[in-house]
C-alpha cells in the first residue's frame, strides 16, 4: 500500500472527512514520526511495531564492477521491529 492508497481508503471509511483533511492528518502523523527519529527517538505503535535509528560505522567496501576498494562513510539507518500482534496475524495461517 502506498500513501495515496492509504489516504483514499481512510477517506472512504470516514465520509464525514474530506480527502484533503485525511491527507493532512496522514502527512502530519508521518512528519511527526520522522521528526522523532531525526531527534534520535523511537516511534512505537502498539501491536504494529517500533521504529528506531541505528548507526552504521564507516567501513571499506568494494565496487562490484571494478573490484576497487571504496570507503563507505558512517551513517544512520531506520530500523523496524515488528510487534507481537503483527507477527501473530502474519503467521496465523501456518
ABEGO torsion letter per residue (X at the ends): XBAAAAAAAAAAABAABBAAAAAAAAAAAAAAAAAAAAAGBBBBBBGAEBBBBBBBBBBBBBBAAAGBBBBBBBBBBBBBBBBAAAAAAAAAAX
